[in-house]
Amino acid sequence: MSAQEQSIVQNDFQTLSLNTPAGHKISLRLFAADRPRSVVIIAGAMGIAQRYYEKFARYLCSQGFTAITFDYFGMGASLETHLRECDTSVIEWATEDCNSVIGFAREHYPELRLQWIGHSVGGQLLGMTPRVNELDNIVTMACGSGYWLKNSPPTKRVAWLLWYVLAPISVPLCGYFPGVRLKMVGDLPANVMRQWRRWCLNPEYAVGAEGTVIRNQFAAVTVPITSVAFTDDEMMSRHNVESLHSFYSNAPVTLKRIAPQDIGEQHIGHLGWFRERYRESIWAGQLLPLLS
């Protein structure tokens, strides 16, 4: 594993190219605090590029945290070829990408506390990441099982169309999932979509679909986890959140379920919390205490 700093330092962050053991090249952004008290890795949701977390990363940096964002292989700045040529899976996002980012952080900041904020799939992947127990603290945001029959009603009403019609037809036809054109999720590598579909059709999600090996990997996680979920999440129901975190059976898990009205907001949803409008209510009010 190695990282090469790119020739341009953009604004207040560095863009790095991180090589994984399988030969994948993923894009990483480093928001370095002057005297950091901790390092926070931000792992994004399915189909959401790291650039969308940029303002939140800058905020953490202003509060004394060195923040790291990255794109999974085949997404955002970690896509250098046509998506049809991107041969990766969701599990490889964990074993290759997440694992390498943890290794990068430990190599460059060996004395600092290392924390992880995982949005949606960014929290799921830790159950499949070999170096997960090198983290000191985990916060999952709007993270739960993707089992479609237990999704929140707005998503459940269209999930059947995605999993039984659109995905099975579009992936073989296009060689990838054309989510941008379909206005669902985002463009994704073919094997990512195939694997994710198989998980979402299983009541126990990845653990049920992949079997004993993955179940044992989730159970091997011992890092304290705080789940932050929102009552108006249009994707993740309470059942899905509780189901996913029950797989981390040997980790201390704290579940926080927040109603927008309780923190002075009208709406948050699945993709709201990282937007700057929530700087005071969520970033300062909810997340900083969990990281400090």
C-alpha atoms as a printed R data frame, in Angstrom:
    type eleno elety resid chain resno       x       y       z
1   ATOM     1    CA   MET     A     1   0.000   0.000   0.000
2   ATOM     2    CA   SER     A     2   1.298   3.435  -0.924
3   ATOM     3    CA   ALA     A     3   0.013   6.949  -1.457
4   ATOM     4    CA   GLN     A     4   1.348   9.554  -3.825
5   ATOM     5    CA   GLU     A     5   0.476  13.205  -3.281
6   ATOM     6    CA   GLN     A     6  -0.943  14.779  -6.431
7   ATOM     7    CA   SER     A     7   0.781  17.815  -7.924
8   ATOM     8    CA   ILE     A     8  -1.989  20.231  -6.980
9   ATOM     9    CA   VAL     A     9  -3.122  21.137  -3.467
10  ATOM    10    CA   GLN     A    10  -6.718  22.252  -3.886
11  ATOM    11    CA   ASN     A    11  -8.017  24.947  -1.559
12  ATOM    12    CA   ASP     A    12  -7.496  23.688   1.985
13  ATOM    13    CA   PHE     A    13  -7.082  19.980   1.326
14  ATOM    14    CA   GLN     A    14  -4.646  17.624  -0.363
15  ATOM    15    CA   THR     A    15  -5.748  15.132  -2.967
16  ATOM    16    CA   LEU     A    16  -3.941  11.807  -2.666
17  ATOM    17    CA   SER     A    17  -3.998   8.668  -4.764
18  ATOM    18    CA   LEU     A    18  -4.025   5.527  -2.637
19  ATOM    19    CA   ASN     A    19  -3.051   2.158  -4.118
20  ATOM    20    CA   THR     A    20  -4.762  -0.892  -2.660
21  ATOM    21    CA   PRO     A    21  -3.228  -4.401  -2.558
22  ATOM    22    CA   ALA     A    22  -5.407  -5.522  -5.486
23  ATOM    23    CA   GLY     A    23  -4.040  -2.723  -7.652
24  ATOM    24    CA   HIS     A    24  -7.029  -0.438  -7.374
25  ATOM    25    CA   LYS     A    25  -6.373   3.288  -7.187
26  ATOM    26    CA   ILE     A    26  -8.688   5.313  -4.991
27  ATOM    27    CA   SER     A    27  -8.889   9.063  -4.487
28  ATOM    28    CA   LEU     A    28  -8.489  10.413  -0.971
29  ATOM    29    CA   ARG     A    29  -8.772  13.963   0.345
30  ATOM    30    CA   LEU     A    30  -6.878  15.035   3.442
31  ATOM    31    CA   PHE     A    31  -8.118  18.015   5.457
32  ATOM    32    CA   ALA     A    32  -5.194  18.436   7.880
33  ATOM    33    CA   ALA     A    33  -5.684  20.363  11.115
34  ATOM    34    CA   ASP     A    34  -2.671  22.276  12.469
35  ATOM    35    CA   ARG     A    35  -2.548  20.454  15.813
36  ATOM    36    CA   PRO     A    36  -5.060  17.649  15.431
37  ATOM    37    CA   ARG     A    37  -6.570  16.054  18.499
38  ATOM    38    CA   SER     A    38  -7.978  13.179  16.459
39  ATOM    39    CA   VAL     A    39  -8.333  11.815  12.925
40  ATOM    40    CA   VAL     A    40 -11.821  11.268  11.505
41  ATOM    41    CA   ILE     A    41 -12.414   9.155   8.389
42  ATOM    42    CA   ILE     A    42 -15.673   9.937   6.585
43  ATOM    43    CA   ALA     A    43 -17.028   7.023   4.529
44  ATOM    44    CA   GLY     A    44 -19.843   7.980   2.183
45  ATOM    45    CA   ALA     A    45 -23.154   6.440   1.228
46  ATOM    46    CA   MET     A    46 -23.816   4.334  -1.860
47  ATOM    47    CA   GLY     A    47 -23.566   6.522  -4.952
48  ATOM    48    CA   ILE     A    48 -22.551   9.670  -3.014
49  ATOM    49    CA   ALA     A    49 -19.127  11.037  -4.002
50  ATOM    50    CA   GLN     A    50 -16.695  12.388  -1.408
51  ATOM    51    CA   ARG     A    51 -17.101  15.948  -2.693
52  ATOM    52    CA   TYR     A    52 -20.529  16.116  -1.054
53  ATOM    53    CA   TYR     A    53 -18.906  15.704   2.385
54  ATOM    54    CA   GLU     A    54 -16.372  18.486   1.756
55  ATOM    55    CA   LYS     A    55 -18.051  21.197   3.855
56  ATOM    56    CA   PHE     A    56 -18.502  18.803   6.757
57  ATOM    57    CA   ALA     A    57 -14.836  17.762   6.521
58  ATOM    58    CA   ARG     A    58 -13.803  21.421   6.552
59  ATOM    59    CA   TYR     A    59 -15.938  21.976   9.630
60  ATOM    60    CA   LEU     A    60 -14.268  19.095  11.451
61  ATOM    61    CA   CYS     A    61 -10.875  20.515  10.487
62  ATOM    62    CA   SER     A    62 -11.869  23.894  11.972
63  ATOM    63    CA   GLN     A    63 -12.704  22.090  15.220
64  ATOM    64    CA   GLY     A    64  -9.269  20.492  15.508
65  ATOM    65    CA   PHE     A    65  -9.856  17.187  13.725
66  ATOM    66    CA   THR     A    66  -7.874  16.009  10.719
67  ATOM    67    CA   ALA     A    67 -10.553  14.714   8.341
68  ATOM    68    CA   ILE     A    68 -10.184  12.170   5.555
69  ATOM    69    CA   THR     A    69 -12.719  11.579   2.790
70  ATOM    70    CA   PHE     A    70 -12.433   9.084  -0.066
71  ATOM    71    CA   ASP     A    71 -14.285   7.612  -3.031
72  ATOM    72    CA   TYR     A    72 -14.833   3.884  -3.284
73  ATOM    73    CA   PHE     A    73 -13.255   2.321  -6.361
74  ATOM    74    CA   GLY     A    74 -15.542   2.944  -9.330
75  ATOM    75    CA   MET     A    75 -17.164   6.037  -7.823
76  ATOM    76    CA   GLY     A    76 -16.444   9.766  -8.084
77  ATOM    77    CA   ALA     A    77 -12.747  10.576  -8.431
78  ATOM    78    CA   SER     A    78 -11.836   6.888  -8.007
79  ATOM    79    CA   LEU     A    79 -13.084   6.088 -11.500
80  ATOM    80    CA   GLU     A    80 -10.458   6.407 -14.236
81  ATOM    81    CA   THR     A    81 -11.974   4.156 -16.907
82  ATOM    82    CA   HIS     A    82 -15.483   3.585 -18.193
83  ATOM    83    CA   LEU     A    83 -17.688   2.095 -15.504
84  ATOM    84    CA   ARG     A    84 -18.183  -1.003 -17.663
85  ATOM    85    CA   GLU     A    85 -14.514  -1.828 -17.086
86  ATOM    86    CA   CYS     A    86 -14.677  -1.436 -13.304
87  ATOM    87    CA   ASP     A    87 -14.541  -4.910 -11.787
88  ATOM    88    CA   THR     A    88 -15.175  -4.481  -8.071
89  ATOM    89    CA   SER     A    89 -17.768  -5.470  -5.476
90  ATOM    90    CA   VAL     A    90 -19.211  -4.064  -2.268
91  ATOM    91    CA   ILE     A    91 -17.102  -6.504  -0.248
92  ATOM    92    CA   GLU     A    92 -13.973  -5.261  -2.041
93  ATOM    93    CA   TRP     A    93 -14.916  -1.713  -1.048
94  ATOM    94    CA   ALA     A    94 -14.459  -2.991   2.506
95  ATOM    95    CA   THR     A    95 -11.488  -5.338   2.158
96  ATOM    96    CA   GLU     A    96  -9.557  -3.119  -0.268
97  ATOM    97    CA   ASP     A    97 -10.707   0.503  -0.011
98  ATOM    98    CA   CYS     A    98 -11.771   0.938   3.610
99  ATOM    99    CA   ASN     A    99  -8.944  -1.264   4.811
100 ATOM   100    CA   SER     A   100  -6.368   0.782   2.893
101 ATOM   101    CA   VAL     A   101  -7.720   4.089   4.189
102 ATOM   102    CA   ILE     A   102  -7.466   2.845   7.778
103 ATOM   103    CA   GLY     A   103  -3.912   1.720   7.027
104 ATOM   104    CA   PHE     A   104  -3.068   5.135   5.557
105 ATOM   105    CA   ALA     A   105  -4.395   6.932   8.632
106 ATOM   106    CA   ARG     A   106  -2.578   4.627  11.055
107 ATOM   107    CA   GLU     A   107   0.676   4.990   9.115
108 ATOM   108    CA   HIS     A   108   0.581   8.793   9.035
109 ATOM   109    CA   TYR     A   109  -1.026   9.461  12.429
110 ATOM   110    CA   PRO     A   110   0.060   6.547  14.635
111 ATOM   111    CA   GLU     A   111  -0.317   8.423  17.940
112 ATOM   112    CA   LEU     A   112  -3.739   9.949  17.328
113 ATOM   113    CA   ARG     A   113  -7.177   8.621  18.127
114 ATOM   114    CA   LEU     A   114  -8.732   7.250  14.925
115 ATOM   115    CA   GLN     A   115 -12.468   7.613  14.400
116 ATOM   116    CA   TRP     A   116 -14.880   6.649  11.620
117 ATOM   117    CA   ILE     A   117 -18.102   8.300  10.489
118 ATOM   118    CA   GLY     A   118 -19.897   5.915   8.166
119 ATOM   119    CA   HIS     A   119 -22.916   7.171   6.243
120 ATOM   120    CA   SER     A   120 -25.302   4.376   5.240
121 ATOM   121    CA   VAL     A   121 -23.128   1.791   3.413
122 ATOM   122    CA   GLY     A   122 -20.103   3.504   5.000
123 ATOM   123    CA   GLY     A   123 -21.227   1.999   8.304
124 ATOM   124    CA   GLN     A   124 -22.166  -1.375   6.856
125 ATOM   125    CA   LEU     A   125 -18.734  -1.955   5.316
126 ATOM   126    CA   LEU     A   126 -16.962  -2.020   8.675
127 ATOM   127    CA   GLY     A   127 -18.376  -5.489   9.321
128 ATOM   128    CA   MET     A   128 -16.280  -6.685   6.364
129 ATOM   129    CA   THR     A   129 -13.126  -4.588   6.898
130 ATOM   130    CA   PRO     A   130 -10.179  -6.596   8.303
131 ATOM   131    CA   ARG     A   131  -8.498  -3.656  10.106
132 ATOM   132    CA   VAL     A   132 -11.708  -2.329  11.673
133 ATOM   133    CA   ASN     A   133 -10.536  -2.973  15.247
134 ATOM   134    CA   GLU     A   134  -7.677  -0.518  14.737
135 ATOM   135    CA   LEU     A   135 -10.316   2.205  14.999
136 ATOM   136    CA   ASP     A   136 -11.008   3.787  18.381
137 ATOM   137    CA   ASN     A   137 -14.557   4.970  17.792
138 ATOM   138    CA   ILE     A   138 -17.303   4.503  15.189
139 ATOM   139    CA   VAL     A   139 -20.309   6.700  14.444
140 ATOM   140    CA   THR     A   140 -22.790   5.440  11.865
141 ATOM   141    CA   MET     A   141 -25.161   7.920  10.233
142 ATOM   142    CA   ALA     A   142 -28.519   6.878   8.751
143 ATOM   143    CA   CYS     A   143 -27.124   3.346   8.575
144 ATOM   144    CA   GLY     A   144 -29.138   0.159   8.512
145 ATOM   145    CA   SER     A   145 -29.901  -3.016   6.618
146 ATOM   146    CA   GLY     A   146 -31.038  -2.570   3.035
147 ATOM   147    CA   TYR     A   147 -33.626  -5.376   3.223
148 ATOM   148    CA   TRP     A   148 -36.304  -3.892   0.989
149 ATOM   149    CA   LEU     A   149 -39.428  -5.267   2.689
150 ATOM   150    CA   LYS     A   150 -38.467  -3.416   5.882
151 ATOM   151    CA   ASN     A   151 -37.415  -0.145   4.210
152 ATOM   152    CA   SER     A   152 -39.248   3.009   5.225
153 ATOM   153    CA   PRO     A   153 -42.499   3.332   3.222
154 ATOM   154    CA   PRO     A   154 -41.309   5.966   0.666
155 ATOM   155    CA   THR     A   155 -38.458   3.702  -0.460
156 ATOM   156    CA   LYS     A   156 -40.347   0.441  -0.031
157 ATOM   157    CA   ARG     A   157 -42.939   1.607  -2.585
158 ATOM   158    CA   VAL     A   158 -40.299   1.799  -5.359
159 ATOM   159    CA   ALA     A   159 -37.742  -0.779  -4.161
160 ATOM   160    CA   TRP     A   160 -39.573  -3.651  -5.822
161 ATOM   161    CA   LEU     A   161 -39.263  -1.850  -9.163
162 ATOM   162    CA   LEU     A   162 -35.530  -1.347  -8.658
163 ATOM   163    CA   TRP     A   163 -34.708  -4.880  -7.541
164 ATOM   164    CA   TYR     A   164 -37.085  -6.899  -9.701
165 ATOM   165    CA   VAL     A   165 -37.188  -4.833 -12.908
166 ATOM   166    CA   LEU     A   166 -34.672  -2.008 -13.357
167 ATOM   167    CA   ALA     A   167 -31.505  -3.596 -11.948
168 ATOM   168    CA   PRO     A   168 -31.895  -7.047 -13.594
169 ATOM   169    CA   ILE     A   169 -32.563  -5.450 -16.990
170 ATOM   170    CA   SER     A   170 -30.249  -2.430 -17.010
171 ATOM   171    CA   VAL     A   171 -27.044  -4.020 -15.649
172 ATOM   172    CA   PRO     A   172 -26.688  -6.707 -18.384
173 ATOM   173    CA   LEU     A   173 -27.818  -4.201 -21.003
174 ATOM   174    CA   CYS     A   174 -25.439  -1.368 -20.042
175 ATOM   175    CA   GLY     A   175 -22.621  -3.256 -18.347
176 ATOM   176    CA   TYR     A   176 -23.142  -1.143 -15.195
177 ATOM   177    CA   PHE     A   177 -26.080   0.332 -13.293
178 ATOM   178    CA   PRO     A   178 -27.099   3.647 -14.956
179 ATOM   179    CA   GLY     A   179 -28.514   5.185 -11.804
180 ATOM   180    CA   VAL     A   180 -28.045   8.779 -12.920
181 ATOM   181    CA   ARG     A   181 -30.284   8.274 -15.965
182 ATOM   182    CA   LEU     A   182 -32.786   6.312 -13.898
183 ATOM   183    CA   LYS     A   183 -32.638   8.896 -11.084
184 ATOM   184    CA   MET     A   184 -31.951   6.166  -8.534
185 ATOM   185    CA   VAL     A   185 -28.886   5.863  -6.297
186 ATOM   186    CA   GLY     A   186 -26.268   6.835  -8.915
187 ATOM   187    CA   ASP     A   187 -24.082   5.059 -11.462
188 ATOM   188    CA   LEU     A   188 -22.557   1.919  -9.959
189 ATOM   189    CA   PRO     A   189 -20.250  -0.911 -11.140
190 ATOM   190    CA   ALA     A   190 -22.097  -4.004 -12.313
191 ATOM   191    CA   ASN     A   191 -20.817  -6.354  -9.601
192 ATOM   192    CA   VAL     A   192 -21.546  -3.793  -6.896
193 ATOM   193    CA   MET     A   193 -25.159  -3.623  -8.028
194 ATOM   194    CA   ARG     A   194 -25.508  -7.390  -8.379
195 ATOM   195    CA   GLN     A   195 -24.137  -8.023  -4.913
196 ATOM   196    CA   TRP     A   196 -26.108  -5.208  -3.308
197 ATOM   197    CA   ARG     A   197 -29.317  -6.503  -4.934
198 ATOM   198    CA   ARG     A   198 -28.715  -9.970  -3.509
199 ATOM   199    CA   TRP     A   199 -28.244  -8.469  -0.051
200 ATOM   200    CA   CYS     A   200 -31.333  -6.264  -0.236
201 ATOM   201    CA   LEU     A   201 -33.508  -9.256  -1.090
202 ATOM   202    CA   ASN     A   202 -32.355 -11.155   2.012
203 ATOM   203    CA   PRO     A   203 -34.003 -10.559   5.431
204 ATOM   204    CA   GLU     A   204 -30.561 -10.586   7.056
205 ATOM   205    CA   TYR     A   205 -29.000  -8.461   4.349
206 ATOM   206    CA   ALA     A   206 -25.250  -9.106   3.746
207 ATOM   207    CA   VAL     A   207 -24.942 -11.486   6.683
208 ATOM   208    CA   GLY     A   208 -27.771 -13.663   5.390
209 ATOM   209    CA   ALA     A   209 -26.714 -13.498   1.752
210 ATOM   210    CA   GLU     A   210 -22.996 -14.181   2.272
211 ATOM   211    CA   GLY     A   211 -23.216 -16.652   5.148
212 ATOM   212    CA   THR     A   212 -21.057 -17.650   8.093
213 ATOM   213    CA   VAL     A   213 -17.815 -15.917   7.105
214 ATOM   214    CA   ILE     A   214 -19.397 -12.444   6.939
215 ATOM   215    CA   ARG     A   215 -21.532 -13.098  10.035
216 ATOM   216    CA   ASN     A   216 -18.379 -13.937  11.985
217 ATOM   217    CA   GLN     A   217 -16.594 -10.840  10.674
218 ATOM   218    CA   PHE     A   218 -19.380  -8.581  11.926
219 ATOM   219    CA   ALA     A   219 -19.286 -10.392  15.264
220 ATOM   220    CA   ALA     A   220 -15.505  -9.864  15.501
221 ATOM   221    CA   VAL     A   221 -15.879  -6.061  15.634
222 ATOM   222    CA   THR     A   222 -15.230  -4.774  19.171
223 ATOM   223    CA   VAL     A   223 -14.988  -0.996  18.609
224 ATOM   224    CA   PRO     A   224 -17.680   1.121  20.347
225 ATOM   225    CA   ILE     A   225 -20.389   2.144  17.868
226 ATOM   226    CA   THR     A   226 -22.926   4.955  18.111
227 ATOM   227    CA   SER     A   227 -25.735   4.811  15.576
228 ATOM   228    CA   VAL     A   228 -27.365   8.146  14.726
229 ATOM   229    CA   ALA     A   229 -30.639   7.634  12.863
230 ATOM   230    CA   PHE     A   230 -33.462   9.987  11.924
231 ATOM   231    CA   THR     A   231 -37.180   9.373  12.280
232 ATOM   232    CA   ASP     A   232 -37.912  10.900   8.857
233 ATOM   233    CA   ASP     A   233 -35.323   8.792   6.992
234 ATOM   234    CA   GLU     A   234 -37.140   7.794   3.810
235 ATOM   235    CA   MET     A   235 -34.902   4.729   3.372
236 ATOM   236    CA   MET     A   236 -33.892   3.308   6.747
237 ATOM   237    CA   SER     A   237 -36.671   2.240   9.087
238 ATOM   238    CA   ARG     A   238 -36.142   1.621  12.792
239 ATOM   239    CA   HIS     A   239 -36.208  -2.116  12.043
240 ATOM   240    CA   ASN     A   240 -33.465  -1.808   9.420
241 ATOM   241    CA   VAL     A   241 -31.237   0.253  11.720
242 ATOM   242    CA   GLU     A   242 -31.634  -2.141  14.638
243 ATOM   243    CA   SER     A   243 -31.182  -5.202  12.415
244 ATOM   244    CA   LEU     A   244 -27.884  -4.028  10.905
245 ATOM   245    CA   HIS     A   245 -26.383  -3.040  14.244
246 ATOM   246    CA   SER     A   246 -27.413  -6.333  15.839
247 ATOM   247    CA   PHE     A   247 -24.852  -8.024  13.558
248 ATOM   248    CA   TYR     A   248 -22.123  -6.174  15.531
249 ATOM   249    CA   SER     A   249 -22.899  -8.546  18.372
250 ATOM   250    CA   ASN     A   250 -19.634  -8.070  20.309
251 ATOM   251    CA   ALA     A   251 -19.318  -4.307  19.969
252 ATOM   252    CA   PRO     A   252 -20.812  -1.848  22.492
253 ATOM   253    CA   VAL     A   253 -23.620  -0.284  20.424
254 ATOM   254    CA   THR     A   254 -25.606   2.834  21.340
255 ATOM   255    CA   LEU     A   255 -28.657   3.638  19.227
256 ATOM   256    CA   LYS     A   256 -29.729   7.291  18.935
257 ATOM   257    CA   ARG     A   257 -32.923   7.999  17.031
258 ATOM   258    CA   ILE     A   258 -33.513  11.695  16.407
259 ATOM   259    CA   ALA     A   259 -36.741  13.418  15.394
260 ATOM   260    CA   PRO     A   260 -35.984  16.574  13.377
261 ATOM   261    CA   GLN     A   261 -38.318  18.625  15.550
262 ATOM   262    CA   ASP     A   262 -36.328  17.669  18.651
263 ATOM   263    CA   ILE     A   263 -33.280  19.523  17.315
264 ATOM   264    CA   GLY     A   264 -35.105  22.446  15.768
265 ATOM   265    CA   GLU     A   265 -35.347  21.080  12.222
266 ATOM   266    CA   GLN     A   266 -38.286  20.294   9.974
267 ATOM   267    CA   HIS     A   267 -36.640  17.658   7.816
268 ATOM   268    CA   ILE     A   268 -33.357  15.703   7.683
269 ATOM   269    CA   GLY     A   269 -33.992  12.455   5.799
270 ATOM   270    CA   HIS     A   270 -31.396   9.977   4.600
271 ATOM   271    CA   LEU     A   271 -29.203  12.441   2.698
272 ATOM   272    CA   GLY     A   272 -29.541  15.591   4.760
273 ATOM   273    CA   TRP     A   273 -27.200  15.534   7.733
274 ATOM   274    CA   PHE     A   274 -23.953  16.395   5.871
275 ATOM   275    CA   ARG     A   275 -25.382  19.617   4.394
276 ATOM   276    CA   GLU     A   276 -24.165  22.901   5.866
277 ATOM   277    CA   ARG     A   277 -27.634  23.974   6.971
278 ATOM   278    CA   TYR     A   278 -27.273  21.401   9.787
279 ATOM   279    CA   ARG     A   279 -23.995  22.896  11.030
280 ATOM   280    CA   GLU     A   280 -25.386  23.834  14.443
281 ATOM   281    CA   SER     A   281 -28.173  21.307  14.978
282 ATOM   282    CA   ILE     A   282 -26.348  18.126  13.882
283 ATOM   283    CA   TRP     A   283 -22.653  18.863  13.372
284 ATOM   284    CA   ALA     A   284 -22.148  20.846  16.575
285 ATOM   285    CA   GLY     A   285 -25.110  19.595  18.553
286 ATOM   286    CA   GLN     A   286 -24.945  15.865  17.866
287 ATOM   287    CA   LEU     A   287 -21.662  14.809  16.253
288 ATOM   288    CA   LEU     A   288 -19.005  16.866  18.033
289 ATOM   289    CA   PRO     A   289 -19.893  15.425  21.452
290 ATOM   290    CA   LEU     A   290 -19.603  11.899  20.035
291 ATOM   291    CA   LEU     A   291 -16.164  12.625  18.556
292 ATOM   292    CA   SER     A   292 -14.821  14.534  21.552
